[in-house]
Structures are given as C-alpha cells and as structure tokens.
C-alpha cells in the first residue's frame, strides 16, 4: 500500500475560496465536520484535503479559460450535491495517488465540465468506490494494448503484470520467497481481472481463427480469447482518465517456467 499523499504547499486564498464553495454544497456528516474543524485527525483527512484542493484548482482553471463558466449555477444544480457527496465519500476511503487522480478527473469531467449524463457519472462514482489501484493498472494495460493496435492481453499476460524479471537466489529459502511473491501477484491480478469482468468493464473476445475451428475440452480450437474493454469499460475509462494523461507502456511480461523467472545466481 502506498503512503497517503501529502500536500507540498498550502493552497492560495483563491483556490481555498473555490474549495469552500464546493464543500458548502456537499452535506458532510457530523464526524467529518469535526475532523474538518481540526478537533482530531483521521487517515482520511489528508486524502480529502488533497482531493478537494486538486478539484478546486481544476475548477479555477476552468473559470480562467472559459468566461461563460458559472460555478454558482453548477453548484445549484439538483444533481451536483449527490454526485459531490459520492465523490467525497469515495475519496475519504481511497489510498494511492492513481486512485485519487481518477476520482479527481471523474469529478471535474462529470460534474463541472458536464461531459457525461448524471446517470453515467453516478455509475462511475459507484464503481470507483469499489475500484483499487490494481484495477486501474489492469484497465490501463488493456487500454494501451488496444490503443497501440497490439494484440489485447490474454488472462496469463494480465496475471503477469507488475512482475519484474529478477535474479533468483541460490538458497531454497530465497527461491521459495521469490516464487511465493510471484504467485501472490499473479493470484491478485487474476482476482482483480475477474472483478473487472463481473463489473462489465472487461470482456473476452476471440481473435480471428488461425485454422479450422472445432470444439475441444478447452473451448474452441484455433481461436485465442483475449481481454478487451467493453463498451461500458471504455466509457468508464474515458470518464476517469484525462485524454492528456500519459499512459505508460506496460513492460513485456516475463516468462514463468516452473515458478522461476530471470537468471539464477
């Protein structure tokens, strides 16, 4: 788990005013009001502060770039309050920069820029509350493969995401520790991929047949099935990632044979 994000600098008075206007629209529970008042601290405090300031900065940029942008009118819309409440609730329970950035993008695009319908934004915030950074990594890897017109990822390739080639220790104890770490990563990726499929964000599609197609114990022969973003998954992806985000190219998955990767030494 990554460390909670920290604010490097205090926000300006202008950003603070925008943030307070946004917070004034979202009904906060009594416990959260006590925390916001500084009576005591909570691990969610830094997340909420980081999230609120980032959204306020983005909204301030919108105000500067578009003179027709009316923050007061947006905050008075009937759908703004329930969407903001979901966004703040999700931010308070989130860990990691990638997850918070996805929430920030969804909040700005879904509430203030109004790129999507209310139902779409509400669905995205509900899913984001369930999505972890591991979900986001796999979504990005599948999106990158499709965007770069490379073959979409198989289940096995997804399971190997995040596993780096490494030198395996000579001692049996060291080898067991490395293999156990690999197996844990693969198992987690497999569970996350299943979860993405259950949410309807990822679906399996078969490639073009490479020969005569016939049924077998393992499914159809001469057809390899790969993971792709569903229509719902693509809409959610566009909602939570900015179009200008630089997407890292996934490292080639290392081969795994008998639980050993890399070199022996």
C-alpha positions in Angstrom: 0.0 0.0 0.0 1.3 3.4 -0.9 1.8 6.2 1.6 -1.0 8.7 1.9 -0.5 11.7 -0.4 0.9 14.9 1.2 0.3 18.5 0.2 3.6 20.2 -0.7 2.2 23.7 -0.4 -0.8 25.4 1.1 -3.5 26.4 -1.4 -3.9 30.0 -2.3 -6.8 32.1 -1.0 -8.4 31.9 -4.4 -8.2 28.1 -4.5 -9.4 28.0 -0.9 -12.5 30.1 -1.7 -13.4 27.7 -4.6 -12.8 24.7 -2.4 -15.0 26.1 0.4 -17.8 26.8 -2.1 -17.6 23.2 -3.3 -17.6 21.9 0.3 -20.5 24.0 1.1 -22.6 22.2 -1.5 -21.8 18.7 -0.1 -23.6 17.7 3.2 -20.9 16.4 5.5 -21.6 14.0 8.4 -21.0 15.2 11.9 -17.9 13.1 12.3 -16.4 14.6 9.1 -17.3 18.1 10.3 -15.4 17.5 13.5 -12.4 16.3 11.5 -12.6 19.2 9.1 -12.7 21.5 12.1 -9.4 20.2 13.3 -10.6 18.7 16.6 -8.7 15.5 15.7 -7.1 13.9 12.7 -8.0 10.9 10.7 -6.2 9.0 7.9 -8.9 10.2 5.5 -8.1 13.8 6.3 -5.1 14.1 4.0 -7.0 12.3 1.2 -9.9 14.7 1.5 -7.7 17.7 1.7 -5.6 16.6 -1.3 -8.7 15.7 -3.3 -10.6 19.0 -2.5 -7.7 21.2 -3.4 -7.0 19.3 -6.6 -10.6 19.6 -7.7 -10.7 23.3 -6.7 -7.5 24.0 -8.7 -9.0 22.3 -11.8 -12.3 24.3 -11.4 -10.3 27.5 -11.0 -8.5 26.7 -14.3 -11.9 26.2 -16.0 -13.0 29.6 -14.7 -9.9 31.3 -16.1 -10.1 29.6 -19.5 -13.9 29.9 -20.1 -15.6 33.1 -19.1 -19.0 31.5 -19.5 -18.3 29.0 -16.8 -20.6 29.7 -13.9 -19.6 27.9 -10.7 -22.5 29.2 -8.7 -25.0 27.9 -11.3 -23.3 24.5 -11.3 -23.4 24.2 -7.5 -27.1 25.0 -7.5 -27.9 22.1 -10.0 -30.1 19.4 -8.5 -27.6 16.6 -9.4 -24.5 18.3 -8.2 -25.0 17.6 -4.5 -25.5 13.8 -4.7 -22.6 13.5 -7.1 -20.2 15.5 -4.9 -21.3 13.5 -1.9 -20.4 10.3 -3.6 -17.1 11.7 -4.8 -16.1 12.9 -1.3 -17.2 9.6 0.3 -15.0 7.7 -2.2 -12.0 10.0 -1.7 -12.1 9.5 2.0 -11.8 5.7 1.6 -9.2 5.7 -1.1 -5.5 5.1 -1.0 -2.9 5.9 -3.6 -2.2 8.7 -6.0 -3.6 6.9 -9.0 -7.0 6.3 -7.4 -7.3 9.9 -6.2 -6.3 11.2 -9.6 -9.1 9.0 -11.2 -11.6 10.4 -8.7 -10.5 14.0 -9.4 -10.8 13.5 -13.2 -14.2 11.9 -12.8 -15.4 14.8 -10.6 -14.2 17.6 -12.8 -15.4 16.0 -16.1 -18.6 14.5 -14.7 -19.8 17.4 -12.5 -18.2 20.7 -13.6 -17.5 20.1 -17.3 -20.7 18.1 -17.7 -19.2 15.8 -20.4 -21.5 13.0 -19.3 -25.0 12.4 -18.2 -26.0 12.3 -14.5 -26.7 8.6 -14.7 -23.3 7.9 -16.2 -21.4 10.0 -13.6 -23.4 8.3 -10.8 -22.5 4.9 -12.1 -18.8 5.8 -12.4 -18.6 7.1 -8.8 -20.2 3.9 -7.6 -17.7 1.8 -9.4 -14.8 4.0 -8.4 -15.6 3.3 -4.7 -15.0 -0.4 -5.5 -12.0 0.0 -7.8 -8.5 -0.2 -6.4 -5.2 0.9 -7.9 -4.7 -2.6 -9.1 -8.0 -2.3 -11.1 -6.7 0.9 -12.7 -3.3 -0.6 -13.6 -5.0 -3.5 -15.5 -7.5 -1.2 -17.2 -4.7 1.0 -18.4 -2.7 -2.0 -19.6 -5.7 -3.4 -21.7 -6.4 0.1 -23.0 -2.8 0.7 -24.0 -2.7 -2.6 -25.9 -5.8 -1.7 -27.9 -4.7 1.9 -28.4 -1.3 0.8 -29.8 -3.1 -1.8 -32.0 -1.2 -4.6 -30.3 -2.9 -7.9 -29.6 -5.1 -7.5 -26.5 -3.9 -9.2 -23.3 -4.6 -12.8 -22.5 -5.5 -13.9 -19.0 -2.0 -15.1 -18.5 -0.4 -11.9 -19.7 -2.7 -9.9 -17.3 -1.7 -12.2 -14.4 2.0 -11.3 -15.0 1.5 -7.5 -14.9 3.8 -6.0 -12.3 6.2 -9.0 -12.2 9.7 -7.9 -13.0 12.5 -10.2 -14.2 14.8 -10.8 -11.3 17.8 -12.9 -10.2 16.6 -15.9 -8.2 18.6 -16.6 -5.1 20.6 -19.9 -4.9 19.2 -20.9 -1.5 16.0 -22.9 -1.4 14.5 -20.5 1.1 15.2 -17.5 -1.1 13.7 -19.3 -4.1 10.6 -20.1 -2.2 10.2 -16.5 -1.1 10.6 -15.2 -4.7 8.1 -17.8 -6.1 5.6 -17.1 -3.3 5.8 -13.4 -4.1 5.2 -14.1 -7.8 2.3 -16.4 -7.1 0.7 -13.8 -4.8 1.0 -11.1 -7.5 -0.5 -13.4 -10.1 -3.3 -14.5 -7.9 -4.2 -10.9 -7.1 -4.2 -9.9 -10.7 -6.4 -12.9 -11.6 -8.9 -11.9 -8.9 -8.9 -8.2 -10.0 -9.4 -9.3 -13.6 -12.4 -11.4 -12.6 -13.8 -8.5 -10.7 -13.4 -6.2 -13.7 -15.3 -8.8 -15.8 -18.0 -9.1 -13.1 -18.4 -5.3 -13.2 -18.8 -5.5 -17.0 -15.7 -3.3 -17.7 -13.7 -6.1 -19.4 -14.9 -8.8 -21.7 -13.3 -11.7 -23.5 -13.3 -11.7 -27.3 -11.9 -14.2 -29.7 -9.3 -13.4 -32.3 -9.7 -14.4 -35.9 -9.4 -18.2 -36.4 -6.0 -19.5 -37.4 -7.3 -22.7 -38.7 -10.3 -25.0 -38.8 -12.5 -24.2 -35.8 -13.7 -27.2 -33.8 -14.8 -27.7 -30.1 -12.4 -29.2 -27.6 -12.2 -29.7 -23.9 -10.6 -26.3 -23.5 -13.0 -24.5 -25.8 -12.8 -23.7 -29.5 -9.6 -24.7 -31.2 -7.5 -22.2 -33.3 -9.1 -19.2 -31.5 -7.3 -17.3 -28.8 -9.5 -15.3 -26.5 -8.2 -12.0 -25.2 -9.3 -9.3 -22.7 -10.7 -6.1 -24.1 -12.5 -3.1 -22.7 -16.3 -3.5 -23.1 -18.4 -0.5 -24.2 -19.1 0.2 -20.6 -15.5 -0.2 -19.7 -14.4 2.3 -22.4 -16.9 4.9 -21.2 -15.7 4.5 -17.6 -12.1 4.7 -18.7 -12.7 7.9 -20.6 -14.5 9.3 -17.5 -11.7 8.6 -15.0 -8.6 9.3 -17.2 -7.9 12.6 -18.8 -7.3 12.5 -22.5 -3.9 14.2 -22.0 -2.8 11.6 -19.4 0.5 10.0 -20.5 -0.1 6.3 -20.4 2.9 4.2 -19.6 3.6 1.3 -21.9 3.4 -2.0 -19.9 6.6 -3.9 -19.7 6.7 -7.2 -21.6 5.5 -9.9 -19.2 8.4 -12.3 -18.2 8.1 -15.9 -19.0 7.4 -18.2 -16.0 8.6 -21.7 -16.1 8.4 -23.9 -13.0 8.0 -20.9 -10.8 11.4 -19.4 -11.8 12.0 -16.1 -13.6 15.1 -14.3 -14.6 18.6 -15.6 -14.1 19.9 -17.9 -11.4 22.7 -16.6 -9.4 
